Amino acid sequence: MATITVRVTEDEKKFLDQMATFEGKSLSDLLKSKTLESLEDAYDASVGDIAYESYLKDKKSTPLSALLNEYGLSD
C-alpha cells in the first residue's frame, strides 16, 4: 500500500483529528474517504457539464427505454 504525506498546520491537525473522532473513523480513513468522495463528485459534475453542453449543441436526446434496451437492461 502506498503512503502519501500531507503537511498541515497544528490547528488544521487538531481540526482533522476532531472530525475523524466525530465521524468515528481513523484520520487516515477520514482523509481518504472525503478526498475520494470530493474528487468523484467533481468528476461527475464535469462529465455532466460536458454532456449538457453537447446536448445544447444539437438538442438531440434518446429515450431512456431505448438506452435500457441498447445496453440489455430492460425488463
All heavy atoms as a GROMACS GRO file, in nm:
protein
  583
    1MET      N    1   0.085  -0.117   0.000
    1MET     CA    2   0.000   0.000   0.000
    1MET      C    3   0.089   0.123   0.000
    1MET      O    4   0.188   0.131   0.073
    1MET     CB    5  -0.092   0.000   0.123
    1MET     CG    6  -0.188   0.115   0.124
    1MET     SD    7  -0.308   0.114   0.258
    1MET     CE    8  -0.406  -0.028   0.214
    2ALA      N    9   0.053   0.223  -0.079
    2ALA     CA   10   0.130   0.346  -0.088
    2ALA      C   11   0.099   0.439   0.029
    2ALA      O   12  -0.009   0.432   0.088
    2ALA     CB   13   0.097   0.418  -0.219
    3THR      N   14   0.194   0.525   0.059
    3THR     CA   15   0.178   0.624   0.165
    3THR      C   16   0.194   0.762   0.104
    3THR      O   17   0.283   0.785   0.023
    3THR     CB   18   0.285   0.605   0.274
    3THR    OG1   19   0.269   0.475   0.330
    3THR    CG2   20   0.272   0.709   0.382
    4ILE      N   21   0.105   0.854   0.143
    4ILE     CA   22   0.111   0.993   0.098
    4ILE      C   23   0.123   1.081   0.221
    4ILE      O   24   0.049   1.064   0.319
    4ILE     CB   25  -0.016   1.030   0.019
    4ILE    CG1   26  -0.028   0.942  -0.105
    4ILE    CG2   27  -0.015   1.178  -0.017
    4ILE    CD1   28  -0.159   0.959  -0.180
    5THR      N   29   0.214   1.176   0.217
    5THR     CA   30   0.233   1.268   0.328
    5THR      C   31   0.169   1.402   0.294
    5THR      O   32   0.189   1.454   0.184
    5THR     CB   33   0.383   1.290   0.356
    5THR    OG1   34   0.442   1.164   0.386
    5THR    CG2   35   0.405   1.386   0.471
    6VAL      N   36   0.089   1.456   0.386
    6VAL     CA   37   0.026   1.586   0.369
    6VAL      C   38   0.068   1.673   0.486
    6VAL      O   39   0.051   1.635   0.602
    6VAL     CB   40  -0.129   1.572   0.365
    6VAL    CG1   41  -0.195   1.708   0.352
    6VAL    CG2   42  -0.171   1.479   0.254
    7ARG      N   43   0.121   1.790   0.456
    7ARG     CA   44   0.163   1.881   0.561
    7ARG      C   45   0.048   1.977   0.595
    7ARG      O   46  -0.011   2.036   0.506
    7ARG     CB   47   0.286   1.960   0.517
    7ARG     CG   48   0.406   1.871   0.491
    7ARG     CD   49   0.528   1.954   0.457
    7ARG     NE   50   0.635   1.874   0.403
    7ARG     CZ   51   0.712   1.791   0.470
    7ARG    NH1   52   0.693   1.774   0.599
    7ARG    NH2   53   0.808   1.722   0.410
    8VAL      N   54   0.019   1.988   0.724
    8VAL     CA   55  -0.087   2.076   0.773
    8VAL      C   56  -0.036   2.152   0.895
    8VAL      O   57   0.062   2.111   0.958
    8VAL     CB   58  -0.215   1.997   0.811
    8VAL    CG1   59  -0.276   1.930   0.689
    8VAL    CG2   60  -0.187   1.895   0.919
    9THR      N   61  -0.105   2.260   0.927
    9THR     CA   62  -0.069   2.335   1.048
    9THR      C   63  -0.118   2.258   1.170
    9THR      O   64  -0.198   2.165   1.158
    9THR     CB   65  -0.134   2.475   1.047
    9THR    OG1   66  -0.277   2.458   1.056
    9THR    CG2   67  -0.096   2.554   0.923
   10GLU      N   68  -0.073   2.300   1.286
   10GLU     CA   69  -0.119   2.236   1.410
   10GLU      C   70  -0.270   2.253   1.428
   10GLU      O   71  -0.338   2.159   1.469
   10GLU     CB   72  -0.044   2.293   1.532
   10GLU     CG   73   0.098   2.245   1.544
   10GLU     CD   74   0.108   2.093   1.561
   10GLU    OE1   75   0.027   2.035   1.635
   10GLU    OE2   76   0.198   2.035   1.499
   11ASP      N   77  -0.321   2.372   1.395
   11ASP     CA   78  -0.466   2.395   1.406
   11ASP      C   79  -0.543   2.304   1.310
   11ASP      O   80  -0.649   2.250   1.345
   11ASP     CB   81  -0.500   2.541   1.378
   11ASP     CG   82  -0.460   2.634   1.492
   11ASP    OD1   83  -0.441   2.584   1.605
   11ASP    OD2   84  -0.449   2.755   1.467
   12GLU      N   85  -0.493   2.289   1.188
   12GLU     CA   86  -0.558   2.201   1.092
   12GLU      C   87  -0.555   2.056   1.140
   12GLU      O   88  -0.654   1.984   1.128
   12GLU     CB   89  -0.491   2.213   0.955
   12GLU     CG   90  -0.514   2.347   0.888
   12GLU     CD   91  -0.426   2.372   0.768
   12GLU    OE1   92  -0.315   2.314   0.760
   12GLU    OE2   93  -0.466   2.452   0.682
   13LYS      N   94  -0.444   2.015   1.199
   13LYS     CA   95  -0.431   1.879   1.252
   13LYS      C   96  -0.532   1.856   1.363
   13LYS      O   97  -0.599   1.751   1.368
   13LYS     CB   98  -0.289   1.855   1.303
   13LYS     CG   99  -0.268   1.724   1.379
   13LYS     CD  100  -0.260   1.606   1.286
   13LYS     CE  101  -0.201   1.483   1.353
   13LYS     NZ  102  -0.293   1.407   1.435
   14LYS      N  103  -0.548   1.952   1.453
   14LYS     CA  104  -0.645   1.939   1.562
   14LYS      C  105  -0.787   1.926   1.505
   14LYS      O  106  -0.864   1.843   1.550
   14LYS     CB  107  -0.638   2.060   1.655
   14LYS     CG  108  -0.515   2.063   1.743
   14LYS     CD  109  -0.511   2.188   1.828
   14LYS     CE  110  -0.379   2.200   1.902
   14LYS     NZ  111  -0.367   2.326   1.975
   15PHE      N  112  -0.818   2.011   1.406
   15PHE     CA  113  -0.949   2.005   1.344
   15PHE      C  114  -0.972   1.870   1.278
   15PHE      O  115  -1.079   1.808   1.294
   15PHE     CB  116  -0.965   2.119   1.243
   15PHE     CG  117  -1.093   2.110   1.165
   15PHE    CD1  118  -1.214   2.140   1.224
   15PHE    CD2  119  -1.092   2.071   1.032
   15PHE    CE1  120  -1.332   2.133   1.153
   15PHE    CE2  121  -1.210   2.062   0.960
   15PHE     CZ  122  -1.331   2.094   1.020
   16LEU      N  123  -0.875   1.823   1.202
   16LEU     CA  124  -0.888   1.694   1.134
   16LEU      C  125  -0.904   1.580   1.234
   16LEU      O  126  -0.985   1.489   1.213
   16LEU     CB  127  -0.769   1.669   1.043
   16LEU     CG  128  -0.760   1.760   0.920
   16LEU    CD1  129  -0.626   1.744   0.850
   16LEU    CD2  130  -0.874   1.731   0.824
   17ASP      N  131  -0.830   1.585   1.343
   17ASP     CA  132  -0.844   1.482   1.448
   17ASP      C  133  -0.985   1.485   1.508
   17ASP      O  134  -1.046   1.380   1.530
   17ASP     CB  135  -0.741   1.502   1.558
   17ASP     CG  136  -0.601   1.458   1.519
   17ASP    OD1  137  -0.589   1.371   1.429
   17ASP    OD2  138  -0.504   1.510   1.577
   18GLN      N  139  -1.037   1.606   1.531
   18GLN     CA  140  -1.172   1.620   1.586
   18GLN      C  141  -1.277   1.566   1.488
   18GLN      O  142  -1.372   1.498   1.527
   18GLN     CB  143  -1.202   1.766   1.620
   18GLN     CG  144  -1.124   1.816   1.740
   18GLN     CD  145  -1.138   1.967   1.758
   18GLN    OE1  146  -1.183   2.038   1.670
   18GLN    NE2  147  -1.097   2.015   1.875
   19MET      N  148  -1.258   1.596   1.360
   19MET     CA  149  -1.352   1.548   1.258
   19MET      C  150  -1.346   1.396   1.246
   19MET      O  151  -1.449   1.330   1.228
   19MET     CB  152  -1.325   1.615   1.124
   19MET     CG  153  -1.360   1.762   1.122
   19MET     SD  154  -1.528   1.800   1.178
   19MET     CE  155  -1.625   1.710   1.060
   20ALA      N  156  -1.227   1.340   1.256
   20ALA     CA  157  -1.214   1.194   1.250
   20ALA      C  158  -1.288   1.130   1.367
   20ALA      O  159  -1.360   1.031   1.349
   20ALA     CB  160  -1.066   1.156   1.251
   21THR      N  161  -1.272   1.188   1.485
   21THR     CA  162  -1.343   1.137   1.602
   21THR      C  163  -1.493   1.151   1.583
   21THR      O  164  -1.570   1.058   1.610
   21THR     CB  165  -1.299   1.214   1.729
   21THR    OG1  166  -1.158   1.194   1.747
   21THR    CG2  167  -1.372   1.165   1.852
   22PHE      N  168  -1.538   1.266   1.534
   22PHE     CA  169  -1.679   1.291   1.510
   22PHE      C  170  -1.738   1.190   1.412
   22PHE      O  171  -1.849   1.142   1.431
   22PHE     CB  172  -1.697   1.434   1.456
   22PHE     CG  173  -1.839   1.469   1.422
   22PHE    CD1  174  -1.930   1.499   1.522
   22PHE    CD2  175  -1.880   1.473   1.290
   22PHE    CE1  176  -2.061   1.532   1.491
   22PHE    CE2  177  -2.012   1.505   1.258
   22PHE     CZ  178  -2.102   1.534   1.359
   23GLU      N  179  -1.662   1.157   1.306
   23GLU     CA  180  -1.707   1.062   1.204
   23GLU      C  181  -1.688   0.916   1.248
   23GLU      O  182  -1.736   0.825   1.182
   23GLU     CB  183  -1.630   1.084   1.073
   23GLU     CG  184  -1.657   1.217   1.006
   23GLU     CD  185  -1.780   1.216   0.919
   23GLU    OE1  186  -1.818   1.107   0.871
   23GLU    OE2  187  -1.838   1.323   0.897
   24GLY      N  188  -1.616   0.896   1.358
   24GLY     CA  189  -1.591   0.760   1.405
   24GLY      C  190  -1.494   0.684   1.316
   24GLY      O  191  -1.506   0.562   1.300
   25LYS      N  192  -1.399   0.756   1.258
   25LYS     CA  193  -1.301   0.696   1.168
   25LYS      C  194  -1.161   0.732   1.212
   25LYS      O  195  -1.141   0.826   1.289
   25LYS     CB  196  -1.320   0.750   1.025
   25LYS     CG  197  -1.454   0.720   0.963
   25LYS     CD  198  -1.461   0.779   0.823
   25LYS     CE  199  -1.592   0.744   0.756
   25LYS     NZ  200  -1.598   0.793   0.618
   26SER      N  201  -1.066   0.658   1.160
   26SER     CA  202  -0.928   0.698   1.182
   26SER      C  203  -0.900   0.820   1.095
   26SER      O  204  -0.973   0.847   0.997
   26SER     CB  205  -0.831   0.585   1.143
   26SER     OG  206  -0.831   0.566   1.002
   27LEU      N  207  -0.799   0.896   1.128
   27LEU     CA  208  -0.765   1.012   1.049
   27LEU      C  209  -0.734   0.973   0.905
   27LEU      O  210  -0.779   1.038   0.810
   27LEU     CB  211  -0.645   1.086   1.112
   27LEU     CG  212  -0.599   1.212   1.041
   27LEU    CD1  213  -0.713   1.312   1.026
   27LEU    CD2  214  -0.483   1.275   1.117
   28SER      N  215  -0.664   0.865   0.886
   28SER     CA  216  -0.631   0.817   0.752
   28SER      C  217  -0.757   0.783   0.673
   28SER      O  218  -0.771   0.822   0.557
   28SER     CB  219  -0.539   0.694   0.762
   28SER     OG  220  -0.507   0.646   0.634
   29ASP      N  221  -0.849   0.710   0.734
   29ASP     CA  222  -0.974   0.673   0.666
   29ASP      C  223  -1.058   0.797   0.634
   29ASP      O  224  -1.119   0.804   0.527
   29ASP     CB  225  -1.057   0.577   0.751
   29ASP     CG  226  -1.001   0.436   0.752
   29ASP    OD1  227  -0.920   0.404   0.663
   29ASP    OD2  228  -1.039   0.360   0.842
   30LEU      N  229  -1.062   0.894   0.724
   30LEU     CA  230  -1.136   1.017   0.700
   30LEU      C  231  -1.080   1.090   0.579
   30LEU      O  232  -1.155   1.127   0.488
   30LEU     CB  233  -1.132   1.108   0.823
   30LEU     CG  234  -1.197   1.245   0.802
   30LEU    CD1  235  -1.348   1.232   0.808
   30LEU    CD2  236  -1.147   1.344   0.904
   31LEU      N  237  -0.949   1.112   0.578
   31LEU     CA  238  -0.888   1.185   0.468
   31LEU      C  239  -0.905   1.112   0.336
   31LEU      O  240  -0.935   1.172   0.233
   31LEU     CB  241  -0.740   1.210   0.496
   31LEU     CG  242  -0.711   1.305   0.612
   31LEU    CD1  243  -0.562   1.311   0.641
   31LEU    CD2  244  -0.766   1.444   0.582
   32LYS      N  245  -0.889   0.982   0.339
   32LYS     CA  246  -0.904   0.902   0.217
   32LYS      C  247  -1.046   0.909   0.164
   32LYS      O  248  -1.069   0.939   0.046
   32LYS     CB  249  -0.863   0.757   0.245
   32LYS     CG  250  -0.873   0.666   0.126
   32LYS     CD  251  -0.827   0.526   0.165
   32LYS     CE  252  -0.852   0.425   0.057
   32LYS     NZ  253  -0.811   0.290   0.097
   33SER      N  254  -1.144   0.883   0.250
   33SER     CA  255  -1.283   0.878   0.204
   33SER      C  256  -1.332   1.015   0.159
   33SER      O  257  -1.396   1.027   0.054
   33SER     CB  258  -1.375   0.820   0.312
   33SER     OG  259  -1.380   0.904   0.426
   34LYS      N  260  -1.304   1.119   0.235
   34LYS     CA  261  -1.351   1.253   0.199
   34LYS      C  262  -1.283   1.304   0.073
   34LYS      O  263  -1.346   1.368  -0.011
   34LYS     CB  264  -1.328   1.352   0.314
   34LYS     CG  265  -1.412   1.323   0.437
   34LYS     CD  266  -1.559   1.334   0.408
   34LYS     CE  267  -1.644   1.311   0.532
   34LYS     NZ  268  -1.787   1.311   0.504
   35THR      N  269  -1.156   1.275   0.057
   35THR     CA  270  -1.084   1.318  -0.063
   35THR      C  271  -1.139   1.246  -0.185
   35THR      O  272  -1.169   1.310  -0.288
   35THR     CB  273  -0.933   1.291  -0.050
   35THR    OG1  274  -0.883   1.364   0.063
   35THR    CG2  275  -0.858   1.334  -0.174
   36LEU      N  276  -1.155   1.115  -0.178
   36LEU     CA  277  -1.206   1.040  -0.292
   36LEU      C  278  -1.349   1.080  -0.326
   36LEU      O  279  -1.384   1.096  -0.443
   36LEU     CB  280  -1.195   0.890  -0.267
   36LEU     CG  281  -1.051   0.835  -0.264
   36LEU    CD1  282  -1.051   0.688  -0.226
   36LEU    CD2  283  -0.982   0.856  -0.397
   37GLU      N  284  -1.433   1.099  -0.224
   37GLU     CA  285  -1.572   1.142  -0.248
   37GLU      C  286  -1.575   1.276  -0.320
   37GLU      O  287  -1.650   1.295  -0.416
   37GLU     CB  288  -1.648   1.154  -0.117
   37GLU     CG  289  -1.684   1.022  -0.053
   37GLU     CD  290  -1.742   1.038   0.088
   37GLU    OE1  291  -1.775   1.154   0.128
   37GLU    OE2  292  -1.753   0.937   0.158
   38SER      N  293  -1.494   1.369  -0.273
   38SER     CA  294  -1.490   1.502  -0.332
   38SER      C  295  -1.443   1.498  -0.477
   38SER      O  296  -1.500   1.564  -0.565
   38SER     CB  297  -1.399   1.593  -0.249
   38SER     OG  298  -1.389   1.720  -0.307
   39LEU      N  299  -1.338   1.422  -0.503
   39LEU     CA  300  -1.286   1.410  -0.639
   39LEU      C  301  -1.386   1.342  -0.731
   39LEU      O  302  -1.404   1.382  -0.847
   39LEU     CB  303  -1.153   1.337  -0.639
   39LEU     CG  304  -1.037   1.413  -0.575
   39LEU    CD1  305  -0.915   1.322  -0.560
   39LEU    CD2  306  -1.003   1.537  -0.654
   40GLU      N  307  -1.453   1.238  -0.682
   40GLU     CA  308  -1.554   1.169  -0.762
   40GLU      C  309  -1.672   1.262  -0.794
   40GLU      O  310  -1.722   1.263  -0.907
   40GLU     CB  311  -1.604   1.043  -0.690
   40GLU     CG  312  -1.500   0.933  -0.685
   40GLU     CD  313  -1.538   0.818  -0.592
   40GLU    OE1  314  -1.640   0.828  -0.522
   40GLU    OE2  315  -1.463   0.719  -0.589
   41ASP      N  316  -1.714   1.341  -0.696
   41ASP     CA  317  -1.823   1.436  -0.718
   41ASP      C  318  -1.783   1.541  -0.822
   41ASP      O  319  -1.862   1.576  -0.910
   41ASP     CB  320  -1.863   1.506  -0.588
   41ASP     CG  321  -1.936   1.414  -0.491
   41ASP    OD1  322  -1.977   1.303  -0.533
   41ASP    OD2  323  -1.951   1.454  -0.374
   42ALA      N  324  -1.659   1.592  -0.813
   42ALA     CA  325  -1.612   1.692  -0.909
   42ALA      C  326  -1.605   1.631  -1.049
   42ALA      O  327  -1.643   1.696  -1.148
   42ALA     CB  328  -1.475   1.744  -0.867
   43TYR      N  329  -1.559   1.507  -1.058
   43TYR     CA  330  -1.552   1.440  -1.188
   43TYR      C  331  -1.693   1.421  -1.247
   43TYR      O  332  -1.715   1.451  -1.364
   43TYR     CB  333  -1.482   1.304  -1.173
   43TYR     CG  334  -1.479   1.224  -1.301
   43TYR    CD1  335  -1.385   1.252  -1.400
   43TYR    CD2  336  -1.571   1.122  -1.324
   43TYR    CE1  337  -1.384   1.180  -1.519
   43TYR    CE2  338  -1.570   1.049  -1.442
   43TYR     CZ  339  -1.475   1.078  -1.538
   43TYR     OH  340  -1.475   1.007  -1.655
   44ASP      N  341  -1.785   1.373  -1.165
   44ASP     CA  342  -1.923   1.352  -1.211
   44ASP      C  343  -1.985   1.483  -1.259
   44ASP      O  344  -2.053   1.487  -1.362
   44ASP     CB  345  -2.010   1.292  -1.100
   44ASP     CG  346  -1.974   1.148  -1.068
   44ASP    OD1  347  -1.905   1.084  -1.149
   44ASP    OD2  348  -2.017   1.100  -0.961
   45ALA      N  349  -1.961   1.592  -1.186
   45ALA     CA  350  -2.015   1.722  -1.225
   45ALA      C  351  -1.956   1.767  -1.358
   45ALA      O  352  -2.026   1.819  -1.445
   45ALA     CB  353  -1.988   1.826  -1.117
   46SER      N  354  -1.827   1.745  -1.376
   46SER     CA  355  -1.761   1.783  -1.500
   46SER      C  356  -1.814   1.703  -1.619
   46SER      O  357  -1.842   1.760  -1.725
   46SER     CB  358  -1.610   1.762  -1.486
   46SER     OG  359  -1.544   1.799  -1.604
   47VAL      N  360  -1.831   1.573  -1.601
   47VAL     CA  361  -1.886   1.488  -1.707
   47VAL      C  362  -2.028   1.533  -1.740
   47VAL      O  363  -2.067   1.541  -1.857
   47VAL     CB  364  -1.882   1.339  -1.667
   47VAL    CG1  365  -1.964   1.253  -1.762
   47VAL    CG2  366  -1.738   1.290  -1.662
   48GLY      N  367  -2.106   1.566  -1.640
   48GLY     CA  368  -2.242   1.613  -1.660
   48GLY      C  369  -2.245   1.745  -1.737
   48GLY      O  370  -2.327   1.764  -1.828
   49ASP      N  371  -2.154   1.836  -1.702
   49ASP     CA  372  -2.146   1.964  -1.773
   49ASP      C  373  -2.110   1.944  -1.920
   49ASP      O  374  -2.169   2.007  -2.009
   49ASP     CB  375  -2.043   2.056  -1.708
   49ASP     CG  376  -2.086   2.109  -1.572
   49ASP    OD1  377  -2.207   2.102  -1.541
   49ASP    OD2  378  -1.998   2.156  -1.496
   50ILE      N  379  -2.015   1.855  -1.947
   50ILE     CA  380  -1.974   1.826  -2.084
   50ILE      C  381  -2.091   1.765  -2.162
   50ILE      O  382  -2.117   1.804  -2.277
   50ILE     CB  383  -1.852   1.733  -2.087
   50ILE    CG1  384  -1.730   1.808  -2.033
   50ILE    CG2  385  -1.826   1.680  -2.227
   50ILE    CD1  386  -1.610   1.719  -2.003
   51ALA      N  387  -2.162   1.672  -2.102
   51ALA     CA  388  -2.277   1.609  -2.168
   51ALA      C  389  -2.386   1.712  -2.196
   51ALA      O  390  -2.447   1.711  -2.303
   51ALA     CB  391  -2.331   1.495  -2.082
   52TYR      N  392  -2.409   1.802  -2.101
   52TYR     CA  393  -2.513   1.903  -2.119
   52TYR      C  394  -2.475   1.999  -2.231
   52TYR      O  395  -2.558   2.036  -2.314
   52TYR     CB  396  -2.539   1.977  -1.989
   52TYR     CG  397  -2.651   2.077  -1.998
   52TYR    CD1  398  -2.781   2.036  -2.026
   52TYR    CD2  399  -2.628   2.213  -1.980
   52TYR    CE1  400  -2.885   2.127  -2.036
   52TYR    CE2  401  -2.731   2.305  -1.989
   52TYR     CZ  402  -2.859   2.262  -2.017
   52TYR     OH  403  -2.961   2.352  -2.027
   53GLU      N  404  -2.348   2.041  -2.234
   53GLU     CA  405  -2.300   2.129  -2.342
   53GLU      C  406  -2.316   2.061  -2.477
   53GLU      O  407  -2.356   2.125  -2.575
   53GLU     CB  408  -2.155   2.168  -2.318
   53GLU     CG  409  -2.136   2.266  -2.205
   53GLU     CD  410  -1.989   2.292  -2.174
   53GLU    OE1  411  -1.904   2.263  -2.259
   53GLU    OE2  412  -1.962   2.343  -2.064
   54SER      N  413  -2.287   1.932  -2.484
   54SER     CA  414  -2.303   1.857  -2.608
   54SER      C  415  -2.450   1.852  -2.649
   54SER      O  416  -2.483   1.870  -2.767
   54SER     CB  417  -2.248   1.715  -2.590
   54SER     OG  418  -2.271   1.638  -2.704
   55TYR      N  419  -2.538   1.830  -2.553
   55TYR     CA  420  -2.681   1.827  -2.580
   55TYR      C  421  -2.729   1.962  -2.634
   55TYR      O  422  -2.807   1.968  -2.729
   55TYR     CB  423  -2.760   1.790  -2.454
   55TYR     CG  424  -2.907   1.816  -2.467
   55TYR    CD1  425  -2.988   1.732  -2.542
   55TYR    CD2  426  -2.965   1.926  -2.406
   55TYR    CE1  427  -3.124   1.757  -2.556
   55TYR    CE2  428  -3.100   1.954  -2.419
   55TYR     CZ  429  -3.179   1.869  -2.494
   55TYR     OH  430  -3.313   1.895  -2.508
   56LEU      N  431  -2.682   2.071  -2.574
   56LEU     CA  432  -2.726   2.204  -2.616
   56LEU      C  433  -2.686   2.235  -2.760
   56LEU      O  434  -2.753   2.314  -2.827
   56LEU     CB  435  -2.668   2.311  -2.523
   56LEU     CG  436  -2.727   2.315  -2.381
   56LEU    CD1  437  -2.657   2.421  -2.298
   56LEU    CD2  438  -2.877   2.340  -2.385
   57LYS      N  439  -2.580   2.172  -2.809
   57LYS     CA  440  -2.535   2.197  -2.946
   57LYS      C  441  -2.632   2.143  -3.051
   57LYS      O  442  -2.651   2.204  -3.155
   57LYS     CB  443  -2.396   2.139  -2.968
   57LYS     CG  444  -2.289   2.216  -2.896
   57LYS     CD  445  -2.152   2.157  -2.919
   57LYS     CE  446  -2.049   2.236  -2.839
   57LYS     NZ  447  -1.917   2.175  -2.847
   58ASP      N  448  -2.693   2.025  -3.026
   58ASP     CA  449  -2.785   1.971  -3.127
   58ASP      C  450  -2.922   1.931  -3.072
   58ASP      O  451  -3.007   1.886  -3.148
   58ASP     CB  452  -2.722   1.854  -3.203
   58ASP     CG  453  -2.698   1.732  -3.115
   58ASP    OD1  454  -2.744   1.728  -3.000
   58ASP    OD2  455  -2.631   1.639  -3.163
   59LYS      N  456  -2.942   1.949  -2.942
   59LYS     CA  457  -3.073   1.923  -2.878
   59LYS      C  458  -3.132   1.787  -2.916
   59LYS      O  459  -3.251   1.770  -2.930
   59LYS     CB  460  -3.173   2.032  -2.911
   59LYS     CG  461  -3.130   2.170  -2.874
   59LYS     CD  462  -3.183   2.210  -2.742
   59LYS     CE  463  -3.144   2.355  -2.716
   59LYS     NZ  464  -3.196   2.412  -2.603
   60LYS      N  465  -3.046   1.689  -2.936
   60LYS     CA  466  -3.092   1.555  -2.970
   60LYS      C  467  -3.078   1.467  -2.846
   60LYS      O  468  -2.975   1.469  -2.780
   60LYS     CB  469  -3.006   1.499  -3.084
   60LYS     CG  470  -3.050   1.364  -3.134
   60LYS     CD  471  -2.960   1.319  -3.248
   60LYS     CE  472  -2.997   1.180  -3.294
   60LYS     NZ  473  -2.904   1.132  -3.396
   61SER      N  474  -3.182   1.393  -2.816
   61SER     CA  475  -3.176   1.303  -2.700
   61SER      C  476  -3.234   1.168  -2.737
   61SER      O  477  -3.299   1.152  -2.840
   61SER     CB  478  -3.251   1.364  -2.580
   61SER     OG  479  -3.388   1.374  -2.609
   62THR      N  480  -3.209   1.070  -2.650
   62THR     CA  481  -3.258   0.934  -2.671
   62THR      C  482  -3.345   0.897  -2.552
   62THR      O  483  -3.306   0.920  -2.438
   62THR     CB  484  -3.139   0.836  -2.681
   62THR    OG1  485  -3.051   0.881  -2.784
   62THR    CG2  486  -3.185   0.696  -2.711
   63PRO      N  487  -3.463   0.840  -2.577
   63PRO     CA  488  -3.548   0.798  -2.465
   63PRO      C  489  -3.477   0.696  -2.377
   63PRO      O  490  -3.398   0.613  -2.425
   63PRO     CB  491  -3.669   0.735  -2.533
   63PRO     CG  492  -3.667   0.784  -2.674
   63PRO     CD  493  -3.524   0.811  -2.706
   64LEU      N  494  -3.503   0.703  -2.248
   64LEU     CA  495  -3.442   0.611  -2.153
   64LEU      C  496  -3.470   0.466  -2.191
   64LEU      O  497  -3.382   0.380  -2.182
   64LEU     CB  498  -3.490   0.640  -2.011
   64LEU     CG  499  -3.436   0.549  -1.901
   64LEU    CD1  500  -3.284   0.553  -1.896
   64LEU    CD2  501  -3.496   0.587  -1.768
   65SER      N  502  -3.591   0.436  -2.235
   65SER     CA  503  -3.626   0.298  -2.270
   65SER      C  504  -3.537   0.246  -2.383
   65SER      O  505  -3.496   0.129  -2.382
   65SER     CB  506  -3.773   0.288  -2.311
   65SER     OG  507  -3.800   0.375  -2.420
   66ALA      N  508  -3.502   0.331  -2.478
   66ALA     CA  509  -3.414   0.290  -2.588
   66ALA      C  510  -3.273   0.261  -2.537
   66ALA      O  511  -3.208   0.164  -2.580
   66ALA     CB  512  -3.411   0.396  -2.697
   67LEU      N  513  -3.225   0.343  -2.446
   67LEU     CA  514  -3.092   0.320  -2.388
   67LEU      C  515  -3.089   0.191  -2.307
   67LEU      O  516  -2.992   0.115  -2.311
   67LEU     CB  517  -3.051   0.438  -2.301
   67LEU     CG  518  -3.020   0.569  -2.374
   67LEU    CD1  519  -2.998   0.681  -2.277
   67LEU    CD2  520  -2.899   0.552  -2.464
   68LEU      N  521  -3.194   0.167  -2.229
   68LEU     CA  522  -3.201   0.044  -2.150
   68LEU      C  523  -3.199  -0.080  -2.242
   68LEU      O  524  -3.130  -0.178  -2.213
   68LEU     CB  525  -3.326   0.043  -2.062
   68LEU     CG  526  -3.327   0.144  -1.948
   68LEU    CD1  527  -3.464   0.144  -1.879
   68LEU    CD2  528  -3.216   0.118  -1.850
   69ASN      N  529  -3.272  -0.072  -2.353
   69ASN     CA  530  -3.272  -0.184  -2.450
   69ASN      C  531  -3.133  -0.199  -2.512
   69ASN      O  532  -3.084  -0.312  -2.527
   69ASN     CB  533  -3.375  -0.160  -2.559
   69ASN     CG  534  -3.516  -0.185  -2.512
   69ASN    OD1  535  -3.540  -0.261  -2.419
   69ASN    ND2  536  -3.612  -0.120  -2.576
   70GLU      N  537  -3.071  -0.089  -2.550
   70GLU     CA  538  -2.939  -0.093  -2.614
   70GLU      C  539  -2.835  -0.162  -2.526
   70GLU      O  540  -2.750  -0.235  -2.574
   70GLU     CB  541  -2.894   0.050  -2.645
   70GLU     CG  542  -2.758   0.058  -2.714
   70GLU     CD  543  -2.718   0.200  -2.744
   70GLU    OE1  544  -2.804   0.290  -2.750
   70GLU    OE2  545  -2.596   0.223  -2.760
   71TYR      N  546  -2.843  -0.139  -2.397
   71TYR     CA  547  -2.744  -0.196  -2.305
   71TYR      C  548  -2.795  -0.322  -2.234
   71TYR      O  549  -2.733  -0.370  -2.139
   71TYR     CB  550  -2.700  -0.091  -2.202
   71TYR     CG  551  -2.620   0.020  -2.267
   71TYR    CD1  552  -2.679   0.143  -2.295
   71TYR    CD2  553  -2.488   0.001  -2.305
   71TYR    CE1  554  -2.608   0.244  -2.358
   71TYR    CE2  555  -2.416   0.102  -2.366
   71TYR     CZ  556  -2.476   0.221  -2.393
   71TYR     OH  557  -2.403   0.321  -2.455
   72GLY      N  558  -2.906  -0.375  -2.281
   72GLY     CA  559  -2.958  -0.500  -2.225
   72GLY      C  560  -3.007  -0.489  -2.083
   72GLY      O  561  -2.998  -0.587  -2.006
   73LEU      N  562  -3.058  -0.374  -2.047
   73LEU     CA  563  -3.103  -0.352  -1.910
   73LEU      C  564  -3.254  -0.344  -1.896
   73LEU      O  565  -3.305  -0.314  -1.788
   73LEU     CB  566  -3.040  -0.223  -1.856
   73LEU     CG  567  -2.887  -0.221  -1.851
   73LEU    CD1  568  -2.836  -0.084  -1.813
   73LEU    CD2  569  -2.836  -0.326  -1.755
   74SER      N  570  -3.325  -0.368  -2.003
   74SER     CA  571  -3.471  -0.360  -1.994
   74SER      C  572  -3.526  -0.489  -1.934
   74SER      O  573  -3.460  -0.592  -1.927
   74SER     CB  574  -3.531  -0.336  -2.133
   74SER     OG  575  -3.497  -0.443  -2.220
   75ASP      N  576  -3.651  -0.483  -1.892
   75ASP     CA  577  -3.716  -0.599  -1.828
   75ASP      C  578  -3.735  -0.712  -1.925
   75ASP      O  579  -3.770  -0.714  -2.031
   75ASP     CB  580  -3.850  -0.560  -1.766
   75ASP     CG  581  -3.827  -0.467  -1.648
   75ASP    OD1  582  -3.721  -0.477  -1.584
   75ASP    OD2  583  -3.917  -0.386  -1.620
   0.00000   0.00000   0.00000
